[in-house]
């Protein structure tokens, strides 16, 4: 990785950072957010999967020989492939910039509400909601759009809300090496609204703290006030 001669390192993805972001090619040497691996399903396999979906939908009672349903297995596969694009990674996360006020441990950056849609790994039904991310920068900052990318990296896959939030917090802490990280997720789960107890109005809230946020109740309270005021607007 080239050096500009003044102690700053130029990231291979563009942008100046005070230290290099790791970009190992061996999956065993990378954390999950670093891995970029585009997926490909060849035509023969895709056709086979369409047959499986057709058999399942037919067994459930769907008439697959109408103008509206003949392409449904193919459309279903395309929709699921798109909804799980988070497994491919996002190379645009590998860019950070120097922070000019790295000494403050109390100046938090909060971004939200970031809308997300995910698939429950238990029933493959969607859950959706809003995310608020906060961090207290140390030597690095990132563009606000990267926070949205990070949320959707872990949302667009089969997951559960608890794992998703923990993964976002760990990845942001690893990526930025900040003083602290906070994550607030609030979501509605169709697996409880469409099936089981069929509770239409329940929402699940999860919070995750790293670094200074774990130790400082005032910072947690300030972050939660911002997140709750955003998610509960009339």
DRENPA-3360 file (N, C-alpha, C; in nm, 2 decimals, always signed):
BEGIN
1 = XXXXXXXX = +0.09/-0.12/+0.00/+0.00/+0.00/+0.00/+0.09/+0.12/+0.00 ~ +0.07/+0.22/-0.09/+0.16/+0.33/-0.10/+0.15/+0.43/+0.01 ~ +0.26/+0.50/+0.04/+0.27/+0.60/+0.14/+0.29/+0.74/+0.08 ~ +0.22/+0.84/+0.13/+0.23/+0.97/+0.06/+0.35/+1.05/+0.12 ~ +0.43/+1.00/+0.21/+0.55/+1.06/+0.26/+0.53/+1.14/+0.38 ~ +0.40/+1.16/+0.43/+0.38/+1.24/+0.55/+0.32/+1.16/+0.66 ~ +0.34/+1.03/+0.65/+0.29/+0.94/+0.76/+0.15/+0.89/+0.74 ~ +0.08/+0.94/+0.64/-0.06/+0.90/+0.61/-0.05/+0.79/+0.51;
9 = XXXXXXXX = -0.14/+0.69/+0.51/-0.14/+0.58/+0.42/-0.26/+0.60/+0.33 ~ -0.24/+0.58/+0.20/-0.34/+0.59/+0.10/-0.41/+0.45/+0.09 ~ -0.54/+0.44/+0.13/-0.61/+0.32/+0.12/-0.62/+0.27/-0.02 ~ -0.62/+0.14/-0.05/-0.62/+0.09/-0.18/-0.76/+0.12/-0.25 ~ -0.86/+0.15/-0.16/-0.99/+0.18/-0.22/-1.01/+0.33/-0.24 ~ -0.91/+0.41/-0.20/-0.93/+0.55/-0.21/-0.95/+0.62/-0.08 ~ -0.90/+0.74/-0.06/-0.92/+0.81/+0.07/-0.80/+0.79/+0.16 ~ -0.77/+0.89/+0.24/-0.66/+0.89/+0.33/-0.70/+0.84/+0.47;
17 = XXXXXXXX = -0.62/+0.76/+0.53/-0.64/+0.71/+0.66/-0.51/+0.72/+0.74 ~ -0.52/+0.73/+0.87/-0.40/+0.74/+0.95/-0.33/+0.61/+0.97 ~ -0.39/+0.50/+0.93/-0.33/+0.37/+0.94/-0.41/+0.28/+0.84 ~ -0.34/+0.18/+0.78/-0.40/+0.10/+0.68/-0.52/+0.02/+0.73 ~ -0.63/+0.01/+0.65/-0.74/-0.08/+0.67/-0.69/-0.22/+0.62 ~ -0.71/-0.32/+0.69/-0.67/-0.45/+0.65/-0.76/-0.49/+0.53 ~ -0.69/-0.55/+0.43/-0.76/-0.60/+0.32/-0.70/-0.73/+0.27 ~ -0.71/-0.83/+0.36/-0.65/-0.96/+0.32/-0.74/-1.04/+0.22;
25 = XXXXXXXX = -0.67/-1.12/+0.14/-0.74/-1.19/+0.04/-0.79/-1.33/+0.09 ~ -0.72/-1.38/+0.19/-0.75/-1.51/+0.25/-0.87/-1.50/+0.34 ~ -0.99/-1.56/+0.31/-1.11/-1.55/+0.40/-1.08/-1.58/+0.54 ~ -0.98/-1.67/+0.57/-0.95/-1.70/+0.71/-0.88/-1.59/+0.78 ~ -0.83/-1.49/+0.71/-0.76/-1.38/+0.77/-0.85/-1.25/+0.78 ~ -0.97/-1.26/+0.73/-1.06/-1.14/+0.73/-1.18/-1.16/+0.82 ~ -1.23/-1.05/+0.87/-1.35/-1.05/+0.94/-1.46/-1.05/+0.84 ~ -1.59/-1.07/+0.88/-1.69/-1.10/+0.78/-1.72/-0.97/+0.70;
33 = XXXXXXXX = -1.71/-0.85/+0.76/-1.75/-0.73/+0.68/-1.64/-0.70/+0.57 ~ -1.52/-0.76/+0.58/-1.42/-0.74/+0.48/-1.43/-0.82/+0.36 ~ -1.50/-0.93/+0.37/-1.50/-1.03/+0.26/-1.59/-0.99/+0.15 ~ -1.54/-0.98/+0.03/-1.62/-0.95/-0.09/-1.62/-1.07/-0.18 ~ -1.73/-1.13/-0.20/-1.74/-1.26/-0.28/-1.87/-1.26/-0.36 ~ -1.87/-1.21/-0.48/-1.99/-1.21/-0.56/-2.04/-1.35/-0.59 ~ -2.17/-1.37/-0.58/-2.23/-1.50/-0.60/-2.26/-1.52/-0.75 ~ -2.26/-1.65/-0.79/-2.31/-1.68/-0.92/-2.38/-1.82/-0.92;
41 = XXXXXXXX = -2.49/-1.83/-0.98/-2.56/-1.96/-1.00/-2.57/-1.98/-1.15 ~ -2.52/-2.09/-1.19/-2.52/-2.11/-1.34/-2.66/-2.16/-1.38 ~ -2.69/-2.15/-1.51/-2.82/-2.17/-1.57/-2.88/-2.30/-1.53 ~ -2.80/-2.41/-1.54/-2.85/-2.54/-1.51/-2.90/-2.56/-1.37 ~ -2.82/-2.50/-1.27/-2.86/-2.51/-1.13/-2.99/-2.42/-1.11 ~ -2.99/-2.31/-1.17/-3.11/-2.22/-1.16/-3.23/-2.29/-1.20 ~ -3.23/-2.35/-1.31/-3.34/-2.43/-1.37/-3.39/-2.54/-1.27 ~ -3.29/-2.60/-1.21/-3.32/-2.71/-1.12/-3.39/-2.65/-0.99;
49 = XXXXXXXX = -3.34/-2.54/-0.94/-3.40/-2.47/-0.83/-3.54/-2.43/-0.86 ~ -3.56/-2.38/-0.98/-3.70/-2.34/-1.02/-3.79/-2.46/-1.01 ~ -3.75/-2.58/-1.05/-3.83/-2.70/-1.04/-3.86/-2.73/-0.90 ~ -3.76/-2.72/-0.81/-3.79/-2.75/-0.67/-3.90/-2.65/-0.62 ~ -3.88/-2.52/-0.65/-3.98/-2.42/-0.60/-4.12/-2.45/-0.66 ~ -4.13/-2.49/-0.78/-4.25/-2.52/-0.84/-4.32/-2.64/-0.77 ~ -4.24/-2.74/-0.74/-4.30/-2.86/-0.67/-4.35/-2.82/-0.53 ~ -4.28/-2.73/-0.46/-4.32/-2.69/-0.33/-4.44/-2.61/-0.34;
57 = XXXXXXXX = -4.44/-2.51/-0.42/-4.56/-2.42/-0.44/-4.68/-2.50/-0.48 ~ -4.66/-2.60/-0.57/-4.77/-2.68/-0.62/-4.83/-2.77/-0.50 ~ -4.74/-2.82/-0.42/-4.78/-2.90/-0.31/-4.86/-2.82/-0.21 ~ -4.83/-2.69/-0.20/-4.91/-2.60/-0.11/-5.05/-2.56/-0.17 ~ -5.07/-2.59/-0.30/-5.20/-2.56/-0.36/-5.20/-2.46/-0.47 ~ -5.08/-2.40/-0.50/-5.08/-2.30/-0.60/-5.10/-2.36/-0.74 ~ -5.18/-2.29/-0.82/-5.20/-2.33/-0.96/-5.09/-2.26/-1.04 ~ -4.99/-2.34/-1.09/-4.88/-2.28/-1.15/-4.90/-2.27/-1.30;
65 = XXXXXXXX = -5.02/-2.28/-1.35/-5.04/-2.27/-1.50/-5.14/-2.16/-1.53 ~ -5.12/-2.05/-1.47/-5.20/-1.93/-1.50/-5.11/-1.82/-1.54 ~ -5.16/-1.72/-1.61/-5.07/-1.61/-1.66/-4.99/-1.54/-1.54 ~ -5.05/-1.54/-1.43/-4.99/-1.47/-1.31/-4.89/-1.56/-1.24 ~ -4.89/-1.69/-1.26/-4.81/-1.78/-1.18/-4.70/-1.86/-1.25 ~ -4.71/-1.86/-1.38/-4.62/-1.94/-1.46/-4.47/-1.90/-1.43 ~ -4.44/-1.78/-1.41/-4.31/-1.73/-1.39/-4.28/-1.71/-1.24 ~ -4.38/-1.75/-1.15/-4.36/-1.72/-1.01/-4.24/-1.79/-0.95;
73 = XXXXXXXX = -4.21/-1.92/-0.98/-4.09/-1.98/-0.92/-3.96/-1.90/-0.96 ~ -3.95/-1.86/-1.08/-3.83/-1.78/-1.13/-3.83/-1.65/-1.06 ~ -3.94/-1.58/-1.05/-3.94/-1.45/-0.98/-3.91/-1.46/-0.83 ~ -3.96/-1.57/-0.77/-3.93/-1.60/-0.63/-3.78/-1.61/-0.61 ~ -3.72/-1.69/-0.69/-3.57/-1.71/-0.68/-3.50/-1.58/-0.70 ~ -3.54/-1.50/-0.80/-3.47/-1.37/-0.82/-3.49/-1.28/-0.70 ~ -3.61/-1.28/-0.64/-3.64/-1.20/-0.52/-3.55/-1.24/-0.40 ~ -3.54/-1.37/-0.38/-3.46/-1.42/-0.27/-3.31/-1.40/-0.29;
81 = XXXXXXXX = -3.27/-1.41/-0.41/-3.13/-1.38/-0.45/-3.09/-1.24/-0.42 ~ -3.18/-1.15/-0.46/-3.16/-1.00/-0.43/-3.17/-0.97/-0.28 ~ -3.26/-1.04/-0.21/-3.28/-1.01/-0.07/-3.17/-1.06/+0.02 ~ -3.08/-1.15/-0.04/-2.97/-1.20/+0.04/-2.83/-1.15/-0.02 ~ -2.83/-1.04/-0.08/-2.71/-0.99/-0.14/-2.60/-0.95/-0.04 ~ -2.64/-0.94/+0.09/-2.54/-0.91/+0.19/-2.43/-1.02/+0.20 ~ -2.46/-1.14/+0.16/-2.36/-1.24/+0.16/-2.24/-1.21/+0.07 ~ -2.26/-1.12/-0.03/-2.16/-1.09/-0.12/-2.05/-0.99/-0.07;
89 = XXXXXXXX = -2.09/-0.92/+0.04/-2.00/-0.82/+0.10/-2.02/-0.69/+0.03 ~ -1.94/-0.59/+0.06/-1.95/-0.45/+0.01/-1.81/-0.39/+0.01 ~ -1.74/-0.39/-0.10/-1.60/-0.34/-0.10/-1.60/-0.19/-0.07 ~ -1.71/-0.11/-0.08/-1.70/+0.03/-0.06/-1.69/+0.06/+0.09 ~ -1.70/-0.04/+0.18/-1.68/-0.02/+0.32/-1.54/+0.00/+0.36 ~ -1.45/-0.04/+0.27/-1.30/-0.04/+0.30/-1.24/+0.10/+0.27 ~ -1.30/+0.21/+0.32/-1.25/+0.34/+0.30/-1.28/+0.42/+0.43 ~ -1.17/+0.49/+0.49/-1.19/+0.57/+0.60/-1.10/+0.69/+0.59;
97 = XXXXXXXX = -1.13/+0.80/+0.67/-1.06/+0.92/+0.66/-1.01/+0.97/+0.80 ~ -0.90/+1.05/+0.80/-0.85/+1.09/+0.93/-0.94/+1.18/+1.00 ~ -0.95/+1.17/+1.13/-1.03/+1.25/+1.22/-0.95/+1.36/+1.28 ~ -0.99/+1.49/+1.26/-0.91/+1.60/+1.30/-0.93/+1.63/+1.45 ~ -1.03/+1.57/+1.52/-1.05/+1.60/+1.66/-1.06/+1.46/+1.73 ~ -0.95/+1.39/+1.72/-0.94/+1.25/+1.77/-0.94/+1.24/+1.92 ~ -0.92/+1.35/+1.99/-0.90/+1.34/+2.14/-1.03/+1.33/+2.22 ~ -1.14/+1.38/+2.16/-1.26/+1.38/+2.24/-1.33/+1.25/+2.25;
105 = XXXXXXXX = -1.36/+1.21/+2.37/-1.43/+1.08/+2.39/-1.58/+1.10/+2.41 ~ -1.63/+1.22/+2.38/-1.77/+1.25/+2.41/-1.85/+1.31/+2.30 ~ -1.79/+1.33/+2.18/-1.85/+1.39/+2.07/-1.90/+1.27/+1.98 ~ -2.03/+1.24/+1.99/-2.07/+1.12/+1.91/-2.14/+1.17/+1.78 ~ -2.12/+1.08/+1.69/-2.19/+1.09/+1.55/-2.30/+0.99/+1.55 ~ -2.42/+1.03/+1.52/-2.54/+0.95/+1.52/-2.60/+0.96/+1.38 ~ -2.63/+0.84/+1.32/-2.70/+0.84/+1.19/-2.82/+0.75/+1.20 ~ -2.94/+0.79/+1.15/-3.06/+0.71/+1.15/-3.17/+0.80/+1.10;
113 = XXXXXXXX = -3.30/+0.74/+1.09/-3.32/+0.60/+1.09/-3.29/+0.54/+0.96 ~ -3.21/+0.44/+0.96/-3.17/+0.37/+0.84/-3.27/+0.25/+0.82 ~ -3.35/+0.26/+0.72/-3.44/+0.15/+0.70/-3.37/+0.02/+0.65 ~ -3.43/-0.09/+0.70/-3.37/-0.22/+0.66/-3.48/-0.32/+0.65 ~ -3.45/-0.42/+0.56/-3.54/-0.54/+0.54/-3.45/-0.66/+0.55 ~ -3.48/-0.76/+0.63/-3.40/-0.88/+0.65/-3.50/-1.00/+0.64 ~ -3.44/-1.12/+0.64/-3.51/-1.24/+0.64/-3.48/-1.32/+0.76 ~ -3.58/-1.36/+0.84/-3.56/-1.44/+0.96/-3.51/-1.57/+0.92;
121 = XXXXXXXX = -3.40/-1.61/+0.99/-3.34/-1.74/+0.96/-3.42/-1.86/+1.01 ~ -3.52/-1.83/+1.09/-3.60/-1.94/+1.14/-3.71/-1.98/+1.05 ~ -3.78/-1.88/+0.99/-3.89/-1.91/+0.90/-3.88/-1.85/+0.76 ~ -3.77/-1.78/+0.73/-3.74/-1.72/+0.60/-3.85/-1.61/+0.57 ~ -3.91/-1.56/+0.68/-4.01/-1.45/+0.66/-3.94/-1.32/+0.69 ~ -3.98/-1.21/+0.63/-3.92/-1.08/+0.65/-3.94/-1.02/+0.79 ~ -3.83/-0.95/+0.83/-3.86/-0.85/+0.94/-3.79/-0.72/+0.89 ~ -3.85/-0.61/+0.93/-3.81/-0.48/+0.88/-3.82/-0.37/+0.99;
129 = XXXXXXXX = -3.74/-0.27/+0.97/-3.75/-0.16/+1.07/-3.65/-0.05/+1.05 ~ -3.60/+0.01/+1.15/-3.51/+0.12/+1.14/-3.39/+0.09/+1.23 ~ -3.27/+0.14/+1.19/-3.15/+0.13/+1.27/-3.09/+0.27/+1.30 ~ -3.04/+0.29/+1.42/-2.97/+0.41/+1.45/-2.83/+0.36/+1.49 ~ -2.73/+0.42/+1.43/-2.59/+0.39/+1.47/-2.52/+0.51/+1.52 ~ -2.44/+0.50/+1.63/-2.37/+0.60/+1.68/-2.22/+0.56/+1.71 ~ -2.13/+0.65/+1.69/-1.99/+0.62/+1.72/-1.92/+0.75/+1.77 ~ -1.82/+0.73/+1.85/-1.74/+0.84/+1.90/-1.60/+0.82/+1.83;
137 = XXXXXXXX = -1.57/+0.90/+1.73/-1.45/+0.87/+1.65/-1.32/+0.89/+1.73 ~ -1.22/+0.82/+1.69/-1.09/+0.83/+1.74/-1.00/+0.89/+1.63 ~ -0.93/+0.80/+1.56/-0.84/+0.84/+1.46/-0.91/+0.84/+1.32 ~ -1.02/+0.77/+1.31/-1.08/+0.76/+1.18/-1.23/+0.80/+1.18 ~ -1.27/+0.85/+1.07/-1.42/+0.87/+1.04/-1.45/+0.81/+0.91 ~ -1.58/+0.78/+0.88/-1.62/+0.73/+0.75/-1.74/+0.82/+0.71 ~ -1.77/+0.81/+0.57/-1.88/+0.88/+0.52/-2.01/+0.82/+0.58 ~ -2.11/+0.91/+0.60/-2.23/+0.86/+0.66/-2.30/+0.75/+0.58;
145 = XXXXXXXX = -2.28/+0.76/+0.44/-2.34/+0.65/+0.36/-2.29/+0.51/+0.39 ~ -2.17/+0.51/+0.45/-2.11/+0.38/+0.48/-2.18/+0.31/+0.60 ~ -2.24/+0.39/+0.68/-2.32/+0.34/+0.79/-2.45/+0.27/+0.74 ~ -2.51/+0.33/+0.64/-2.62/+0.26/+0.57/-2.58/+0.14/+0.51 ~ -2.46/+0.14/+0.44/-2.41/+0.02/+0.37/-2.38/-0.09/+0.47 ~ -2.33/-0.05/+0.59/-2.30/-0.15/+0.69/-2.43/-0.22/+0.74 ~ -2.53/-0.14/+0.77/-2.66/-0.20/+0.81/-2.71/-0.30/+0.71 ~ -2.71/-0.26/+0.58/-2.77/-0.34/+0.48/-2.68/-0.46/+0.45;
153 = XXXXXXXX = -2.55/-0.45/+0.47/-2.46/-0.57/+0.45/-2.51/-0.68/+0.54 ~ -2.55/-0.65/+0.66/-2.59/-0.76/+0.76/-2.74/-0.78/+0.76 ~ -2.82/-0.69/+0.70/-2.96/-0.71/+0.69/-3.00/-0.80/+0.58 ~ -2.93/-0.79/+0.47/-2.97/-0.85/+0.34/-2.92/-1.00/+0.34 ~ -2.97/-1.08/+0.43/-2.93/-1.22/+0.44/-3.03/-1.28/+0.54 ~ -3.01/-1.41/+0.56/-3.09/-1.48/+0.66/-3.03/-1.46/+0.80 ~ -3.10/-1.40/+0.89/-3.04/-1.36/+1.02/-3.15/-1.35/+1.13 ~ -3.11/-1.31/+1.24/-3.20/-1.27/+1.35/-3.16/-1.13/+1.40;
161 = XXXXXXXX = -3.25/-1.06/+1.46/-3.22/-0.92/+1.49/-3.11/-0.91/+1.59 ~ -3.10/-1.00/+1.69/-2.99/-1.00/+1.79/-2.85/-1.01/+1.72 ~ -2.84/-1.11/+1.63/-2.71/-1.13/+1.56/-2.68/-1.02/+1.47 ~ -2.78/-0.97/+1.40/-2.76/-0.85/+1.31/-2.70/-0.73/+1.38 ~ -2.77/-0.69/+1.49/-2.72/-0.58/+1.57/-2.58/-0.60/+1.63 ~ -2.55/-0.72/+1.68/-2.42/-0.75/+1.73/-2.31/-0.74/+1.62 ~ -2.35/-0.79/+1.51/-2.25/-0.79/+1.39/-2.22/-0.65/+1.35 ~ -2.33/-0.57/+1.34/-2.31/-0.43/+1.30/-2.21/-0.36/+1.40;
169 = XXXXXXXX = -2.24/-0.38/+1.53/-2.16/-0.31/+1.63/-2.01/-0.36/+1.63 ~ -1.99/-0.49/+1.61/-1.86/-0.54/+1.61/-1.78/-0.49/+1.48 ~ -1.85/-0.49/+1.37/-1.79/-0.45/+1.24/-1.75/-0.30/+1.25 ~ -1.84/-0.22/+1.30/-1.81/-0.08/+1.30/-1.70/-0.05/+1.40 ~ -1.69/-0.12/+1.51/-1.58/-0.11/+1.61/-1.45/-0.15/+1.55 ~ -1.45/-0.26/+1.47/-1.33/-0.31/+1.40/-1.29/-0.22/+1.29 ~ -1.38/-0.17/+1.21/-1.35/-0.09/+1.10/-1.30/+0.05/+1.14 ~ -1.36/+0.11/+1.24/-1.32/+0.25/+1.28/-1.22/+0.26/+1.39;
177 = XXXXXXXX = -1.21/+0.15/+1.48/-1.13/+0.16/+1.60/-1.17/+0.29/+1.68 ~ -1.30/+0.32/+1.70/-1.34/+0.44/+1.77/-1.33/+0.43/+1.92 ~ -1.37/+0.54/+1.99/-1.38/+0.53/+2.13/-1.50/+0.44/+2.17 ~ -1.60/+0.45/+2.10/-1.72/+0.37/+2.13/-1.82/+0.36/+2.01 ~ -1.90/+0.26/+2.02/-2.01/+0.23/+1.92/-2.14/+0.20/+1.99 ~ -2.25/+0.25/+1.93/-2.38/+0.22/+1.98/-2.47/+0.18/+1.86 ~ -2.55/+0.08/+1.88/-2.65/+0.04/+1.77/-2.78/+0.02/+1.84 ~ -2.88/+0.07/+1.77/-3.02/+0.06/+1.81/-3.10/+0.01/+1.70;
185 = XXXXXXXX = -3.17/-0.10/+1.71/-3.26/-0.16/+1.61/-3.40/-0.17/+1.66 ~ -3.50/-0.13/+1.58/-3.64/-0.15/+1.61/-3.70/-0.21/+1.49 ~ -3.77/-0.32/+1.51/-3.82/-0.39/+1.39/-3.96/-0.46/+1.42 ~ -4.03/-0.48/+1.31/-4.15/-0.57/+1.31/-4.12/-0.70/+1.24 ~ -4.16/-0.81/+1.30/-4.13/-0.94/+1.25/-4.25/-1.01/+1.20 ~ -4.25/-1.04/+1.07/-4.37/-1.11/+1.01/-4.38/-1.25/+1.06 ~ -4.28/-1.31/+1.12/-4.29/-1.44/+1.17/-4.38/-1.44/+1.30 ~ -4.40/-1.33/+1.36/-4.49/-1.32/+1.47/-4.62/-1.26/+1.43;
193 = XXXXXXXX = -4.62/-1.19/+1.32/-4.75/-1.12/+1.27/-4.83/-1.21/+1.18 ~ -4.76/-1.29/+1.10/-4.83/-1.37/+1.00/-4.86/-1.51/+1.05 ~ -4.79/-1.56/+1.15/-4.80/-1.70/+1.19/-4.79/-1.70/+1.35 ~ -4.80/-1.82/+1.40/-4.78/-1.83/+1.55/-4.89/-1.75/+1.62 ~ -4.84/-1.66/+1.71/-4.93/-1.58/+1.79/-5.01/-1.47/+1.71 ~ -4.96/-1.44/+1.59/-5.03/-1.34/+1.50/-5.05/-1.21/+1.58 ~ -4.94/-1.16/+1.64/-4.94/-1.03/+1.71/-4.91/-0.92/+1.61 ~ -5.01/-0.84/+1.58/-4.99/-0.74/+1.47/-4.91/-0.62/+1.50;
201 = XXXXXXXX = -4.91/-0.58/+1.63/-4.85/-0.45/+1.66/-4.72/-0.46/+1.74 ~ -4.67/-0.57/+1.76/-4.55/-0.58/+1.84/-4.42/-0.54/+1.77 ~ -4.33/-0.47/+1.84/-4.20/-0.43/+1.78/-4.09/-0.48/+1.87 ~ -3.98/-0.52/+1.81/-3.87/-0.57/+1.89/-3.76/-0.46/+1.89 ~ -3.71/-0.43/+2.01/-3.60/-0.33/+2.02/-3.48/-0.40/+2.07 ~ -3.36/-0.38/+2.01/-3.24/-0.43/+2.06/-3.13/-0.32/+2.06 ~ -3.05/-0.32/+2.16/-2.94/-0.22/+2.17/-2.81/-0.29/+2.19 ~ -2.70/-0.23/+2.14/-2.57/-0.29/+2.16/-2.47/-0.18/+2.18;
209 = XXXXXXXX = -2.37/-0.20/+2.27/-2.28/-0.10/+2.31/-2.14/-0.16/+2.30 ~ -2.04/-0.07/+2.26/-1.90/-0.10/+2.26/-1.82/+0.02/+2.31 ~ -1.71/-0.01/+2.38/-1.62/+0.10/+2.43/-1.69/+0.19/+2.53 ~ -1.67/+0.32/+2.50/-1.71/+0.43/+2.59/-1.86/+0.42/+2.63 ~ -1.94/+0.38/+2.53/-2.08/+0.37/+2.56/-2.11/+0.27/+2.67 ~ -2.03/+0.16/+2.68/-2.06/+0.06/+2.79/-2.03/+0.12/+2.93 ~ -1.95/+0.22/+2.93/-1.91/+0.28/+3.06/-1.98/+0.41/+3.10 ~ -2.03/+0.48/+3.00/-2.09/+0.61/+3.02/-2.24/+0.61/+3.01;
217 = XXXXXXXX = -2.31/+0.62/+3.12/-2.46/+0.61/+3.11/-2.52/+0.74/+3.04 ~ -2.45/+0.85/+3.06/-2.50/+0.98/+3.00/-2.49/+0.97/+2.84 ~ -2.39/+0.91/+2.79/-2.38/+0.89/+2.64/-2.48/+0.79/+2.60 ~ -2.51/+0.69/+2.67/-2.61/+0.59/+2.63/-2.75/+0.66/+2.63 ~ -2.77/+0.74/+2.73/-2.90/+0.81/+2.74/-2.92/+0.91/+2.63 ~ -2.82/+0.98/+2.60/-2.82/+1.08/+2.49/-2.85/+1.01/+2.35 ~ -2.78/+0.90/+2.33/-2.80/+0.82/+2.21/-2.94/+0.77/+2.20 ~ -2.99/+0.71/+2.31/-3.12/+0.65/+2.31/-3.23/+0.75/+2.29;
225 = XXXXXXXX = -3.21/+0.87/+2.35/-3.31/+0.98/+2.33/-3.32/+1.02/+2.18 ~ -3.20/+1.03/+2.11/-3.20/+1.06/+1.97/-3.27/+0.95/+1.89 ~ -3.23/+0.82/+1.92/-3.29/+0.71/+1.84/-3.44/+0.70/+1.86 ~ -3.49/+0.71/+1.99/-3.63/+0.69/+2.02/-3.71/+0.81/+1.96 ~ -3.66/+0.93/+1.96/-3.73/+1.04/+1.91/-3.74/+1.03/+1.75 ~ -3.65/+0.96/+1.69/-3.65/+0.94/+1.55/-3.75/+0.83/+1.51 ~ -3.75/+0.72/+1.58/-3.83/+0.60/+1.55/-3.98/+0.62/+1.59 ~ -4.01/+0.71/+1.68/-4.14/+0.73/+1.73/-4.21/+0.86/+1.68;
233 = XX = -4.16/+0.91/+1.57/-4.23/+1.03/+1.52/-4.37/+1.00/+1.48 ~ -4.46/+1.10/+1.50/-4.60/+1.08/+1.46/-4.61/+1.09/+1.31;
% end
